């Protein structure tokens, strides 16, 4: 900084002169007050103030005492004191705290003025320096930490910290009592003097790490972007990163913060990776997602209650592989006989587990030697030949005895049958089916995508009582199913879930998941409902997936003669046609005497959805999609037909509830198709 004279006095005199020319009665003078500077600060600290004491004497009435501060040629601060009479005046002018500016001389300009624009100016150099305390205090919501000075203006805090921590820095009080703080400017993403807004530091993982800050350059760190899956941070583990979470089949999760994500591949049993986004291919459930940074591979393991899952008596849980000539993503990562490295098979459905292995890449082509265990990453619940048989022409199950080919294979260990090999580069499905009981498990090995199921496959329906038949099954969107055992002529099937075809089959319209299909012979109706793996009613999840339950007057299936109503436990489970998107499509009809397919009453509707099949969480603050306000309005907590609106009888309408922004941010549309 260097001393530079300003032009304020000249400007003021010119203003006075012009005033005289316009108004001849206005008296002006070129003589300012007698100004004596009694005292003033010769040194100052940035962020503090310069104090001064000035005596003004003038036969003409006084007007003001002004103080201005200049860094080089730039005015950086000013203050003004009203001076009604002769005497001594005290004041202070703040010294701004700017980044990067070095210590040096600033210019303090003091100006006394009377009512006739007479002005007296005096200038002084003031040595301004940046504070450089021994330490700063880092203040969080719960705790305070000490950041020690490592070099001029630079401070470091090393401690056992969480992965993400927010706080601001407080400097020791200056001699004047002023306490400087350094917080966060969220708009400009930089340090801000005088702020106590928390600075959002992040690191790769919890533990001992260091926060650094420079109160001259305003540089501060770390703001490492930890790897996030969806909206959750992943934990740093030996493999790279991991996160235990519930996954919904068909859901998509952004993978952010991972360098060179384009170089990664994903385990096809669990995920599909596209441009940094993972689509869940595995059935809905609890998993540990793993980003293997060494092998640039993304996979998962079946978990339960925060730990690796074991095989359960009902066929749920996990089945594990331990052994040789198998490893993912390739044989360089062979499992071997290490329980910690066991591979988790995908639970295709209760009692049925699968793993996809590629010949020559993740499984040997000329020899294999691995086996299955039901204990999570352990030797327990071993599948030997007395519990597991092979239906494969390629792969056998060892008995511990010499087989028909004259070879001996350990009991339960898989081997390639005599003369058989796996094709190089071809993907195979190794499937263990124990739906007939865990002591009657069957191994199949087939090329991926070449299942022997019929298309459409048939669903055997269980007789519940004289008039009711039911089945729970895994449905896959876009796949066809057939219902065997009775003639469906004249039956109503909920076409929001299943689209009928001319050949008597049905195409699945809803997201992949487990469903209950119930047939009522006395009314000739087939209803479909989403269920959990254990057959219980689904509930809405925080991300908007799962299930919503409609209660309403003026909505009903199979017609208006069966409106949903508002009876707890009797709500209608809406069809989830895409993850977090629910839909009801049907015609508008009269309240009485309506036909099958008349799902909307043409002259009155009043509805809301709930997060479960009963009271509790419910629709809140719905947003109406553009154009829907012509048909619907919010009345209390229900949606009803807009004032003066009716639906056209016989026309088809589509009600869509979009929860992709989260369960509490519904966007609702009603359109005529």
Residue pairs with C-beta under 8 A, 6 or more apart in sequence:
1 70
1 71
1 72
1 101
1 104
1 105
1 106
1 107
1 128
2 72
2 104
2 105
3 70
3 105
3 107
3 123
3 125
4 70
4 72
4 73
4 107
5 123
6 68
6 70
6 75
6 109
8 68
8 109
8 111
8 121
9 111
9 119
9 121
12 113
12 117
12 119
13 30
13 117
13 119
15 117
16 28
16 116
16 117
17 28
19 26
19 28
19 117
20 26
20 28
27 116
28 116
28 117
28 118
29 60
29 114
29 116
29 117
29 118
30 118
31 118
32 58
32 112
32 113
32 114
32 118
32 119
32 120
32 121
33 56
33 57
33 58
33 60
33 62
33 112
33 113
33 114
33 118
33 120
34 56
34 57
34 58
34 120
35 54
35 55
35 56
35 110
35 112
35 120
35 122
36 54
36 55
36 57
37 52
37 53
37 54
37 110
37 122
37 124
38 53
38 54
38 55
38 88
39 51
39 52
39 53
40 50
40 51
40 52
40 53
40 108
40 110
40 124
40 126
41 49
41 50
41 51
41 52
41 126
42 124
42 126
42 127
43 126
43 127
43 128
43 129
44 50
44 95
44 106
44 126
44 127
44 128
44 129
45 95
45 128
45 129
45 130
45 131
45 174
46 95
46 96
46 97
46 98
46 101
46 128
46 129
46 130
46 131
47 95
47 96
47 97
47 131
47 174
47 178
47 180
47 193
47 194
48 94
48 95
48 174
48 176
48 178
49 92
49 93
49 94
49 95
49 176
49 178
50 67
50 69
50 92
50 93
50 95
50 108
50 126
51 90
51 91
51 92
52 67
52 90
52 91
52 92
52 93
52 108
52 110
53 88
53 89
53 90
54 65
54 88
54 89
54 90
54 91
54 110
54 112
55 87
55 88
55 89
56 62
56 65
56 83
56 86
56 87
56 89
56 112
57 86
58 86
58 112
58 114
58 118
60 114
60 115
60 116
60 118
61 84
61 85
61 114
61 115
62 83
62 84
62 85
62 86
62 112
62 113
62 114
62 115
63 82
63 83
63 113
63 114
63 115
64 80
64 81
64 82
64 83
64 111
64 112
64 113
65 80
65 81
65 83
65 89
65 91
65 110
65 111
65 112
65 113
66 78
66 79
66 80
66 81
66 109
66 110
66 111
66 113
67 78
67 79
67 80
67 91
67 93
67 108
67 109
67 110
67 111
68 75
68 77
68 78
68 93
68 108
68 109
68 111
69 75
69 76
69 77
69 78
69 93
69 95
69 106
69 107
69 108
69 109
69 126
70 76
70 106
70 107
70 109
71 98
71 101
71 106
71 128
76 96
76 98
76 106
77 93
77 94
77 95
77 96
78 93
79 91
79 92
79 93
79 94
81 89
81 91
83 89
83 112
93 108
95 106
95 128
97 130
97 180
97 193
97 194
99 191
99 216
99 217
99 218
100 216
100 217
100 218
101 130
102 130
103 127
103 128
103 129
103 130
104 127
104 128
105 125
105 126
105 127
105 128
106 125
106 126
106 127
106 128
107 123
107 124
107 125
107 126
108 123
108 124
108 125
108 126
109 121
109 122
109 123
110 121
110 122
110 123
110 124
111 119
111 120
111 121
111 122
112 119
112 120
113 119
113 120
130 153
130 215
130 216
131 171
131 174
131 180
131 215
132 149
132 152
132 153
133 149
133 171
133 172
134 148
134 149
134 172
135 146
135 147
135 148
135 149
135 155
135 172
136 146
136 147
136 155
136 169
136 170
136 171
136 182
136 213
136 215
137 144
137 145
137 146
137 147
137 169
137 170
137 171
138 144
138 145
138 146
138 147
138 157
138 167
138 168
138 169
138 211
139 167
139 168
139 169
139 170
139 196
140 165
140 166
140 167
140 198
141 166
141 167
141 198
145 157
145 159
145 167
146 157
147 155
147 156
147 157
147 169
147 211
147 213
148 155
148 156
148 157
149 155
150 156
150 212
152 216
153 214
153 215
153 216
153 217
154 212
154 213
154 214
155 169
155 212
155 213
155 214
155 215
156 210
156 211
156 212
157 210
157 211
157 212
158 208
158 209
158 210
158 211
159 208
160 207
160 208
161 203
161 206
161 207
161 208
161 209
161 211
162 206
163 202
163 203
163 204
163 205
163 206
163 226
163 233
164 200
164 201
164 202
164 203
164 226
164 233
165 201
165 202
165 211
166 198
166 199
166 200
166 201
167 198
167 199
167 201
168 181
168 182
168 183
168 184
168 195
168 196
168 197
168 198
168 199
169 181
169 182
169 183
169 199
169 213
169 215
170 179
170 180
170 181
170 182
171 179
171 180
171 181
171 182
171 215
172 179
173 179
174 180
180 193
180 194
181 193
181 194
181 195
181 196
182 191
182 192
182 193
182 195
182 213
182 215
183 191
183 192
183 194
183 195
183 196
183 197
183 198
183 199
184 190
184 191
184 192
184 195
184 197
184 198
184 199
184 200
185 191
185 192
185 195
185 197
186 197
190 218
191 199
191 213
191 215
191 218
191 220
199 220
200 223
201 211
201 220
201 221
201 222
201 223
202 222
202 223
202 224
202 225
202 226
203 209
203 222
203 224
203 226
204 224
204 226
204 236
205 226
205 235
205 236
209 222
210 222
211 220
211 221
211 222
212 219
212 220
212 221
212 222
213 219
213 220
214 220
225 256
225 257
226 233
226 234
226 257
227 233
227 234
227 241
227 255
227 256
227 257
227 258
227 291
228 234
228 254
228 255
228 256
228 257
229 243
229 245
229 253
229 254
229 255
229 278
229 289
230 245
230 253
230 254
230 543
232 243
232 245
233 243
234 241
234 242
234 243
234 289
234 291
235 241
235 242
235 243
237 290
239 290
239 291
239 292
239 293
239 294
240 290
240 291
240 292
240 293
240 294
241 258
241 290
241 291
241 293
242 288
242 289
242 290
242 291
243 288
243 289
244 286
244 287
244 288
244 289
244 303
244 306
245 286
245 287
245 289
246 284
246 285
246 286
246 287
246 541
247 280
247 282
247 284
247 285
247 286
247 287
247 289
247 300
248 280
248 284
248 541
248 543
248 545
248 546
248 579
249 280
249 281
249 282
249 283
249 284
249 511
249 512
249 513
250 279
250 280
250 477
250 511
250 512
250 578
250 579
251 279
251 280
251 543
251 545
251 579
252 277
252 278
252 279
252 280
252 579
253 277
253 278
253 280
254 276
254 277
254 278
255 261
255 273
255 276
255 277
255 278
255 291
255 298
256 276
258 264
258 276
258 291
260 296
261 276
262 275
262 276
263 296
264 273
264 291
264 296
264 297
264 298
265 273
265 296
265 297
265 298
265 329
266 272
266 273
266 278
266 297
266 298
266 299
267 297
267 298
267 299
267 300
267 328
267 329
267 356
268 281
268 356
268 427
269 281
269 282
269 299
269 345
269 346
269 354
269 355
269 356
270 280
270 281
270 282
270 287
270 289
270 298
270 299
270 300
270 346
271 278
271 279
271 280
271 281
271 282
271 298
271 299
271 300
272 278
272 279
272 281
273 279
273 298
278 289
278 298
282 300
282 346
282 347
283 346
283 347
283 348
283 349
283 474
283 512
283 513
284 513
284 533
285 302
285 347
285 533
286 302
286 303
286 304
286 305
286 309
287 300
287 301
287 302
287 303
288 300
288 301
288 303
288 308
289 298
289 299
289 300
290 298
290 299
290 300
290 301
291 297
291 298
292 298
292 299
292 329
292 333
295 329
295 330
295 332
295 333
297 328
297 329
299 328
299 329
300 344
301 308
301 318
301 344
302 308
302 309
302 317
302 318
302 344
302 345
302 346
302 347
303 309
304 310
304 317
304 318
307 376
308 318
308 344
308 376
308 377
309 317
309 318
309 344
309 376
310 317
310 318
310 374
310 375
310 376
310 380
310 381
311 317
311 318
311 319
311 374
311 375
311 381
311 438
313 438
314 350
314 351
314 534
315 350
315 351
315 352
315 434
315 435
315 438
316 347
316 350
316 533
316 534
317 347
317 374
318 344
318 345
318 347
318 353
318 376
319 344
319 345
319 347
319 353
319 372
319 373
319 374
319 432
320 342
320 343
320 344
320 345
320 372
320 373
320 374
320 375
320 376
320 377
320 378
321 335
321 342
321 343
321 345
321 355
321 370
321 371
321 372
321 373
322 335
322 336
322 337
322 338
322 339
322 341
322 342
322 343
322 370
322 371
322 373
323 335
323 336
323 337
323 368
323 369
323 370
323 371
323 413
323 414
324 334
324 335
324 336
324 337
324 368
324 369
324 370
325 331
325 334
325 363
325 364
325 367
325 368
325 369
325 370
326 334
326 335
326 343
326 357
326 362
326 363
326 364
326 368
326 370
327 333
327 334
327 335
327 343
327 362
328 343
328 362
329 361
329 362
330 361
330 362
331 361
331 362
331 363
331 364
335 341
335 342
335 343
335 370
339 377
339 378
339 379
340 377
342 373
342 377
343 355
345 353
345 354
345 355
345 372
345 430
345 432
346 353
346 354
346 355
347 353
348 354
348 431
348 474
349 435
349 474
349 514
350 435
350 533
351 433
351 434
351 435
351 438
352 431
352 432
352 433
352 434
352 435
353 431
353 432
353 434
354 429
354 430
354 431
354 432
355 429
355 430
356 427
356 428
356 429
356 430
356 448
357 363
357 427
357 428
357 430
358 425
358 426
358 427
358 428
359 365
359 422
359 423
359 424
359 425
359 426
359 427
359 428
360 422
360 424
360 425
361 425
363 422
363 428
364 416
364 422
365 421
365 422
365 423
365 424
366 416
366 421
367 415
367 416
368 395
368 414
368 415
368 416
368 422
369 409
369 410
369 413
369 414
369 415
370 413
370 414
371 382
371 383
371 410
371 412
371 413
371 414
372 382
372 383
372 388
372 412
372 432
373 379
373 380
373 381
373 382
373 383
374 380
374 381
374 382
374 383
374 438
375 381
382 412
383 412
383 432
383 441
384 400
384 411
384 412
385 397
385 398
385 399
385 400
385 411
385 412
386 439
387 438
387 439
387 440
387 441
388 397
388 412
388 432
388 441
388 442
388 443
389 397
389 441
389 442
389 443
390 396
390 397
390 414
390 442
390 443
390 444
390 445
391 442
391 443
391 444
392 443
392 444
392 445
392 446
393 417
393 420
394 416
394 417
394 420
394 422
394 445
395 414
395 415
395 416
395 417
395 420
395 430
395 443
395 445
396 403
396 409
396 414
396 415
396 416
396 417
397 412
397 413
397 414
397 443
398 408
398 409
398 410
398 411
398 412
398 413
398 414
398 415
399 409
399 411
400 408
400 409
400 410
400 411
401 408
402 408
403 409
405 417
405 418
407 415
407 418
409 415
414 443
416 422
422 428
426 447
427 447
427 448
427 449
428 445
428 446
428 447
428 448
429 444
429 445
429 446
429 447
429 448
429 451
430 443
430 444
430 445
431 443
431 444
431 445
431 446
432 441
432 442
432 443
433 441
433 442
433 443
433 444
434 440
434 441
434 442
436 442
446 452
455 479
455 480
456 479
456 480
456 481
456 482
456 505
456 506
457 479
457 480
457 481
457 482
458 481
458 482
458 483
458 484
459 471
459 473
459 481
459 482
459 483
459 484
459 517
460 471
460 484
460 485
461 469
461 470
461 471
461 483
461 484
461 485
461 517
461 519
462 469
462 470
462 471
463 469
464 470
464 518
466 521
467 520
467 521
467 522
468 518
468 519
468 520
468 521
469 485
469 486
469 518
469 519
469 521
470 516
470 517
470 518
470 519
471 516
471 517
472 514
472 515
472 516
472 517
472 531
472 535
473 481
473 514
473 515
473 517
474 512
474 513
474 514
474 515
475 481
475 508
475 510
475 512
475 513
475 514
475 515
476 508
476 512
477 508
477 509
477 510
477 511
477 512
478 507
478 508
479 507
479 508
480 501
480 505
480 506
480 507
480 508
481 498
481 505
481 506
481 508
482 504
482 505
482 506
483 506
483 517
483 519
483 526
486 519
486 521
488 504
488 526
490 524
491 519
491 524
491 525
491 526
492 524
492 525
492 526
492 558
492 596
492 597
493 500
493 506
493 525
493 526
494 526
494 527
494 528
494 557
494 558
494 575
495 509
495 585
495 597
496 509
496 510
496 557
496 574
496 575
496 577
496 583
496 584
496 585
496 586
497 508
497 509
497 510
497 515
497 528
497 575
498 506
498 507
498 508
498 509
498 526
498 528
499 506
499 507
499 509
500 506
501 507
509 575
509 577
510 528
510 530
510 575
510 576
510 577
511 545
511 576
511 577
511 578
511 579
513 530
513 576
514 530
514 531
514 532
514 533
514 535
515 528
515 529
515 530
515 531
516 528
516 529
516 531
516 535
517 526
517 527
517 528
518 526
518 527
518 528
518 529
519 525
519 526
520 526
520 527
525 558
527 557
528 575
529 537
529 573
530 538
530 546
530 547
530 573
530 576
531 537
531 538
532 538
537 547
537 573
537 612
537 613
538 546
538 547
538 573
539 546
539 547
539 611
539 612
540 546
540 547
540 548
540 611
540 612
540 617
540 659
540 663
541 663
542 662
542 663
543 580
543 662
543 663
544 579
544 580
544 659
544 660
544 661
544 662
544 663
545 576
545 579
545 580
545 659
546 576
547 573
547 574
547 576
548 573
548 574
548 582
548 609
548 610
548 611
548 657
548 659
549 571
549 572
549 573
549 574
549 609
549 610
549 611
549 612
549 613
549 614
550 564
550 571
550 572
550 573
550 574
550 584
550 607
550 608
550 609
550 610
551 564
551 565
551 566
551 567
551 571
551 572
551 607
551 608
551 609
551 610
552 563
552 564
552 565
552 566
552 572
552 605
552 606
552 607
552 608
553 563
553 564
553 565
553 566
553 601
553 604
553 605
553 606
553 607
554 560
554 563
554 591
554 600
554 601
554 604
554 605
554 606
554 607
554 641
555 563
555 564
555 572
555 584
555 599
555 600
555 601
555 605
555 607
555 655
556 562
556 563
556 564
556 572
556 599
556 601
557 572
557 586
557 599
558 596
558 597
559 589
559 594
559 595
559 596
559 597
559 598
559 599
560 589
560 590
560 591
560 592
560 594
560 598
560 599
560 600
560 601
561 592
561 593
561 594
563 601
564 570
564 571
564 572
564 607
568 613
568 614
568 615
569 613
569 614
570 613
571 610
571 613
571 614
573 613
574 582
574 583
574 584
574 609
574 657
575 582
575 583
575 584
576 582
577 583
579 660
580 658
580 659
580 660
581 656
581 657
581 658
581 659
581 660
582 609
582 656
582 657
582 659
583 654
583 655
583 656
583 657
584 599
584 654
584 655
585 599
585 652
585 653
585 654
585 655
585 673
586 597
586 598
586 599
586 600
586 652
586 653
587 595
587 597
587 598
587 599
587 600
587 650
587 651
587 652
587 653
588 598
588 600
588 601
588 602
588 647
588 648
588 649
588 650
588 651
588 652
588 653
589 595
589 598
589 600
589 601
589 602
589 649
589 650
590 598
590 601
590 602
590 603
590 649
591 601
591 603
591 604
594 601
600 647
600 653
600 655
601 647
602 646
602 647
602 648
602 649
603 641
603 646
603 647
604 640
604 641
605 632
605 639
605 640
605 641
606 635
606 638
606 639
606 640
607 638
607 639
607 640
608 618
608 619
608 637
608 638
608 639
609 618
609 619
609 657
610 616
610 617
610 618
610 619
611 617
611 618
611 663
617 663
618 637
619 637
619 639
619 666
620 637
620 664
620 666
621 664
621 665
621 666
622 634
622 639
622 666
622 667
622 668
623 665
623 666
623 667
623 668
624 632
624 634
624 667
624 668
624 669
625 656
625 658
625 667
625 668
625 669
627 669
627 671
628 668
628 669
628 670
628 671
629 642
630 642
630 645
631 641
631 642
631 645
631 647
631 670
632 639
632 640
632 641
632 642
632 645
632 668
632 670
633 639
633 640
633 641
633 642
633 643
639 668
641 647
647 653
647 672
648 672
651 672
651 673
652 672
652 673
653 670
653 671
653 672
653 673
654 669
654 670
654 671
654 673
655 668
655 669
655 670
656 668
656 669
656 670
656 671
657 666
657 667
657 668
658 666
658 667
658 668
658 669
659 665
659 666
659 667
661 667
